[in-house]
Amino acid sequence: MNIILFGAPGAGKGTQANFLIKEFDLIQISTGDMLRESVKQKTKLGKQVETIMANGELVPDEIIFSLISERLNDRGL
């Protein structure tokens, strides 16, 4: 089962995701969490997006897609 939750920051996506994870034993992929973790760990990607995020700009789709692809490959999905 694949479920995608879209919404503005603070809309409750994470809250609803937690309910779904517990109920259906799902895996959550949060691009925001993944980006913040990359910045925190000072990875190559983190250094690339740190300024973008600090300026409140949107991270380009290509970067988000590669981030999601890496996570799915790490999970064998």
N, C-alpha and C positions, 0 to 999 in steps of 0.2 A: 504494500500500500504506500503510495506517495501522496503527501499532502503539502501544499505550499500555502503559507500564510503571508499575505501582503498587508501592509498598513504603515501609517506614519509612525515615527518614533513616539513611544508612550501609548500606542493604541491597544496594547494588550496581547501582542503576538506571542511574546515569551510566556505569558501567563497561560494562554490557551495551549501553547505547545507543550508546556509541562503537564497539563491535564491529559493531552493526547499521548504523550510519551508513557505516562503511567498506565493509562487505560489499555493501550494497544502495543506496549513494549516496542516503541519506535525509537529511531535515532534522530536527534535534532542537529541540523546544520544551520548555524546562525552566522551569516556573513559578517555582521557587525562584531560579534564576539571574536570571530576568526581574525578580522582585521586588527582589532584592538590587541589581541594576543601577539600578532606578528610585530606590531609596533613595540609592545612591551619587551619582546624577546630580541628586538633589534635585528630581525632577519632582513635579508635583501629586500623582500617585499615590504616589510615594515618600514624600512628606510624610504622606500619609494612612495608609500602612501601617507606617511606621517604628516607632511606639509599639507597635502590635499585635505586630509581630515581636519587638521588644526585650523584650516581656513574655512571649514564648513562646506567644502565642495563635495560633489559626488565622485566617488572612485570610479574610473572608467570601467565599462562593461568587460573589456578584455581581461583586466586584472581580476575582477570578480569571478568571471568564468574559469580562469586558471586556478583560482583559489578553491572553487567548488570542485573542479575536476581532480585536483590533488587530494582533497578530503575524501571524495568518493573512491578514488584509487587506493588510498590508505585503508579504507574499510572493505576493500574487495567488492565494491558495488559497481 
